């Protein structure tokens, strides 16, 4: 299956600063791809190059099989971009803003399509409201609407829910899935890692301009994940029973609790049986699993242990 976005050997320098370092990446059709990284990792720089807002120093980018430099008219029409920064003319109302944006792409926005976008983003009551009178969260919703008016094949969401309340964030998650199911490929950057864990089909982690990993979300969690059994004891103990020690259990909270880890798919039943056989009084038991946030921290932490390449620094 031919990728919707194909990035090959892309580097970007700003003077001596290396913002991107030989990035290779394919984004598949009809997927939600989460691009994760700390501030300054290169996420926005990479998106800007794909969207035609920046030129790569070296390398090439293709969207729907077309080069984003040579065939920029076609590729820009295929892309919808929701930037981090709020940017629109404050002298128009919500409906006017969306109709003007559609006009930039030569699209006459039908009443049905306009209503669908406004309804999905909970902006119908604000249809005639001047954009400068909108709250911060509503302005961000309007940005998303602007990116959708021409029905792009690829939608880039750069921190789309920053400053948006929890209820609306979940409504947007539902709409993003709907877009994916209708055939739109979505590339998402977010600092809310639970958002990426909830939505993404695949995950890429970037740091200091280098792509560290690209993997199916489930496989990434399985490869790096752990399941942990936590037991709170009736009273503290000074040492572990041999059977639990053999399973790698550890005492916590001054001996008032213990924890046993297994692989992401590993069974904790053996540990539970050993705990029961040891005769320890247990007040509470819970199991937890590694979250995407834990994997992200581990990957970036390992990356930061390696010395930076010459000229590396902070970039968007």
C-alpha positions as CSV (number, residue, x, y, z in Angstrom):
1,X,0.0,0.0,0.0
2,X,1.5,3.3,-1.1
3,X,2.0,5.8,1.8
4,X,0.0,9.0,1.9
5,X,3.0,10.9,3.1
6,X,6.5,9.7,2.4
7,X,9.5,11.5,4.0
8,X,13.0,10.5,3.0
9,X,16.3,11.8,4.4
10,X,14.8,15.1,5.6
11,X,17.1,17.4,7.5
12,X,16.6,21.0,8.4
13,X,19.2,23.5,9.6
14,X,18.7,27.0,10.9
15,X,22.2,28.3,10.7
16,X,24.2,26.0,12.9
17,X,21.1,24.5,14.5
18,X,20.1,21.1,13.4
19,X,16.3,21.0,13.8
20,X,15.8,17.7,11.9
21,X,18.4,15.1,11.3
22,X,17.8,12.7,8.3
23,X,14.2,11.8,9.1
24,X,12.6,8.9,7.2
25,X,8.9,8.3,7.8
26,X,5.9,6.8,5.9
27,X,2.3,7.7,7.0
28,X,-0.2,5.1,5.9
29,X,-3.7,5.7,4.4
30,X,-6.6,6.0,6.8
31,X,-4.6,5.9,10.0
32,X,-4.2,8.2,13.0
33,X,-0.5,8.7,13.4
34,X,0.7,10.3,16.7
35,X,4.0,12.2,16.4
36,X,5.3,12.6,20.0
37,X,8.2,14.5,21.4
38,X,9.2,17.0,24.0
39,X,9.2,20.8,23.3
40,X,11.8,21.6,20.6
41,X,12.0,18.0,19.3
42,X,11.3,19.0,15.7
43,X,7.6,18.1,15.4
44,X,6.3,21.4,14.1
45,X,9.3,21.8,11.9
46,X,8.6,18.4,10.2
47,X,4.9,19.2,9.8
48,X,5.7,22.6,8.3
49,X,7.9,21.0,5.7
50,X,5.3,18.5,4.7
51,X,2.7,21.3,4.5
52,X,4.9,23.5,2.4
53,X,5.5,26.2,5.0
54,X,9.2,25.4,5.2
55,X,11.8,24.0,2.8
56,X,13.9,21.1,3.9
57,X,17.7,21.6,3.8
58,X,18.1,18.1,2.4
59,X,15.8,15.2,1.6
60,X,12.4,15.0,-0.1
61,X,8.7,14.8,0.9
62,X,5.9,13.3,-1.2
63,X,2.1,13.6,-0.5
64,X,-0.2,11.3,-2.4
65,X,2.9,10.4,-4.5
66,X,3.6,14.1,-5.5
67,X,6.6,16.1,-4.5
68,X,5.6,18.9,-2.1
69,X,8.0,21.4,-3.8
70,X,7.5,20.5,-7.5
71,X,3.7,19.8,-7.2
72,X,2.9,22.3,-4.4
73,X,-0.5,23.3,-5.7
74,X,-1.8,19.7,-5.6
75,X,-0.1,18.7,-2.3
76,X,-1.3,21.8,-0.4
77,X,-4.8,21.2,-1.5
78,X,-4.6,17.6,-0.2
79,X,-3.5,18.8,3.3
80,X,-5.4,20.4,6.1
81,X,-3.3,22.0,8.9
82,X,-4.4,23.0,12.4
83,X,-1.4,25.0,13.7
84,X,-0.5,25.6,17.3
85,X,-0.9,29.4,17.0
86,X,-4.4,30.9,16.8
87,X,-4.5,32.9,13.6
88,X,-7.5,34.3,11.8
89,X,-9.0,37.7,10.9
90,X,-10.9,39.1,13.9
91,X,-13.3,41.1,11.7
92,X,-15.3,38.2,10.4
93,X,-17.8,35.9,12.2
94,X,-17.5,32.1,12.4
95,X,-19.4,31.4,9.2
96,X,-17.7,34.0,7.2
97,X,-14.3,32.7,8.4
98,X,-15.0,29.2,7.2
99,X,-16.5,30.4,3.8
100,X,-13.5,32.6,3.2
101,X,-11.1,29.8,4.0
102,X,-12.9,27.4,1.6
103,X,-12.6,30.1,-1.1
104,X,-8.8,29.9,-0.8
105,X,-9.1,26.4,-2.2
106,X,-11.6,27.2,-4.8
107,X,-14.4,25.5,-2.8
108,X,-17.9,26.8,-2.5
109,X,-18.9,25.6,1.0
110,X,-22.4,24.0,0.9
111,X,-24.9,24.6,3.7
112,X,-24.8,20.9,4.5
113,X,-21.0,20.8,4.8
114,X,-20.9,24.0,6.8
115,X,-23.6,22.7,9.2
116,X,-21.7,19.4,9.7
117,X,-18.4,21.2,10.6
118,X,-20.1,23.6,13.0
119,X,-22.1,20.8,14.6
120,X,-19.1,18.5,15.0
121,X,-17.1,21.3,16.7
122,X,-20.0,22.6,18.8
123,X,-19.9,26.0,17.0
124,X,-23.5,26.1,15.7
125,X,-24.6,28.5,18.5
126,X,-21.7,30.8,17.6
127,X,-22.3,30.7,13.8
128,X,-22.9,34.5,13.6
129,X,-20.5,35.4,16.4
130,X,-17.5,37.6,15.6
131,X,-14.3,35.5,15.9
132,X,-12.7,38.0,18.3
133,X,-15.6,37.4,20.8
134,X,-14.9,33.7,21.0
135,X,-13.3,32.0,24.0
136,X,-9.8,30.5,23.6
137,X,-11.3,27.0,23.3
138,X,-13.8,28.1,20.7
139,X,-11.1,29.8,18.7
140,X,-9.2,26.6,18.6
141,X,-12.3,24.7,17.4
142,X,-12.6,27.3,14.6
143,X,-9.0,26.6,13.6
144,X,-10.0,22.9,13.2
145,X,-13.0,23.9,11.1
146,X,-10.8,26.0,8.8
147,X,-8.6,23.0,8.2
148,X,-11.5,20.8,7.2
149,X,-13.5,23.0,4.8
150,X,-11.8,21.7,1.7
151,X,-12.1,18.0,2.8
152,X,-8.3,17.3,2.9
153,X,-7.0,13.7,2.4
154,X,-4.4,14.4,5.1
155,X,-5.1,16.3,8.3
156,X,-2.3,17.6,10.5
157,X,-3.4,18.4,14.0
158,X,-0.6,20.3,15.9
159,X,-1.6,20.4,19.5
160,X,-5.3,20.6,18.6
161,X,-6.8,20.4,22.1
162,X,-4.4,22.8,23.9
163,X,-6.6,24.9,26.2
164,X,-9.8,22.9,25.4
165,X,-11.9,21.5,28.2
166,X,-12.1,17.8,28.9
167,X,-15.7,17.3,27.6
168,X,-14.9,19.0,24.2
169,X,-11.6,17.2,24.0
170,X,-13.4,13.8,24.1
171,X,-16.0,15.1,21.5
172,X,-13.1,16.0,19.2
173,X,-11.5,12.5,19.7
174,X,-14.8,11.0,18.5
175,X,-14.8,13.3,15.4
176,X,-11.2,12.5,14.6
177,X,-12.1,8.8,14.6
178,X,-15.0,9.6,12.3
179,X,-12.7,11.5,9.9
180,X,-10.3,8.5,9.9
181,X,-13.2,6.1,9.2
182,X,-14.3,8.3,6.2
183,X,-10.8,8.0,4.7
184,X,-8.9,11.0,6.1
185,X,-5.4,10.3,7.3
186,X,-4.7,12.1,10.5
187,X,-1.3,13.1,11.9
188,X,-1.5,14.3,15.5
189,X,1.0,16.0,17.8
190,X,0.0,16.4,21.4
191,X,1.4,16.9,24.9
192,X,-1.6,15.0,26.3
193,X,-0.2,11.5,26.0
194,X,-3.5,9.9,27.1
195,X,-4.9,11.5,23.9
196,X,-2.3,9.8,21.8
197,X,-2.9,6.5,23.6
198,X,-6.6,6.8,23.1
199,X,-6.5,7.7,19.4
200,X,-3.4,6.6,17.6
201,X,-3.0,3.5,15.4
202,X,0.7,4.1,15.2
203,X,3.2,6.2,17.2
204,X,6.4,7.9,16.3
205,X,8.7,9.4,18.9
206,X,11.1,12.2,17.9
207,X,13.7,14.0,20.0
208,X,16.4,16.5,19.1
209,X,15.4,16.2,15.4
210,X,15.9,12.4,15.3
211,X,13.1,9.9,14.9
212,X,13.6,7.4,17.7
213,X,10.9,4.9,17.0
214,X,7.9,4.3,14.7
215,X,5.7,1.4,15.7
216,X,2.1,0.2,16.0
217,X,0.8,1.5,19.3
218,X,-0.1,-2.0,20.7
219,X,3.2,-3.4,19.7
220,X,5.1,-0.5,21.2
221,X,3.3,-0.9,24.5
222,X,3.8,-4.7,24.4
223,X,7.5,-4.4,23.8
224,X,8.2,-1.8,26.4
225,X,5.3,-2.4,28.8
226,X,5.0,-4.0,32.1
227,X,2.2,-5.2,34.3
228,X,2.6,-4.7,38.1
229,X,0.8,-6.2,41.0
230,X,0.8,-4.0,44.1
231,X,-0.2,-5.4,47.5
232,X,-0.8,-3.3,50.6
233,X,-0.1,-5.4,53.7
234,X,-1.9,-5.5,57.1
235,X,1.4,-4.8,58.8
236,X,5.0,-4.2,57.6
237,X,7.4,-7.1,57.1
238,X,11.2,-7.0,57.3
239,X,11.9,-9.4,54.4
240,X,10.1,-11.1,51.5
241,X,9.1,-14.8,51.6
242,X,11.5,-16.8,49.3
243,X,8.8,-17.7,46.7
244,X,8.0,-14.0,46.2
245,X,11.6,-13.0,46.2
246,X,12.2,-15.6,43.4
247,X,9.6,-13.8,41.3
248,X,11.4,-10.5,41.6
249,X,9.1,-8.9,44.1
250,X,10.2,-5.9,46.0
251,X,9.2,-4.3,49.3
252,X,7.9,-0.7,49.3
253,X,6.7,1.9,51.8
254,X,9.0,0.6,54.5
255,X,7.8,-3.0,54.1
256,X,4.1,-2.1,54.3
257,X,3.6,-3.0,50.6
258,X,5.1,-5.1,47.9
259,X,5.2,-5.0,44.1
260,X,5.8,-7.7,41.5
261,X,6.3,-6.9,37.8
262,X,5.8,-9.0,34.7
263,X,6.0,-8.4,30.9
264,X,3.1,-6.6,29.3
265,X,1.4,-9.8,28.4
266,X,2.7,-11.8,31.4
267,X,0.4,-13.4,33.9
268,X,0.5,-12.2,37.5
269,X,-1.4,-15.3,38.7
270,X,1.8,-17.0,40.0
271,X,2.6,-14.0,42.1
272,X,-0.9,-13.8,43.5
273,X,-0.7,-17.5,44.4
274,X,2.7,-17.0,46.1
275,X,1.3,-14.1,48.0
276,X,-1.6,-16.2,49.3
277,X,0.6,-19.1,50.1
278,X,3.0,-16.9,52.1
279,X,0.3,-16.2,54.7
280,X,0.8,-12.4,54.6
281,X,-2.2,-10.3,55.6
282,X,-3.2,-8.3,52.6
283,X,-5.4,-5.2,53.0
284,X,-5.6,-4.2,49.3
285,X,-4.4,-5.5,45.9
286,X,-4.4,-3.7,42.5
287,X,-2.7,-4.2,39.2
288,X,-1.4,-1.5,36.9
289,X,0.0,-1.5,33.4
290,X,2.6,0.7,31.6
291,X,1.0,3.6,29.9
292,X,2.2,5.3,26.7
293,X,3.5,8.1,28.8
294,X,5.8,5.7,30.6
295,X,7.2,4.4,27.3
296,X,7.6,7.9,26.0
297,X,9.6,9.0,29.1
298,X,11.8,5.9,28.8
299,X,12.6,6.4,25.1
300,X,13.3,10.1,25.4
301,X,15.4,9.5,28.6
302,X,17.5,6.9,26.7
303,X,17.9,9.3,23.8
304,X,19.1,12.1,26.1
305,X,21.8,9.9,27.6
306,X,23.5,9.8,24.2
307,X,25.6,12.9,23.4
308,X,24.0,15.4,21.0
309,X,25.2,15.7,17.4
310,X,27.2,18.9,16.6
311,X,24.8,21.8,16.1
312,X,21.8,20.1,17.8
313,X,19.5,22.3,19.8
314,X,15.9,23.4,20.3
315,X,13.5,23.7,17.4
316,X,9.8,23.6,17.1
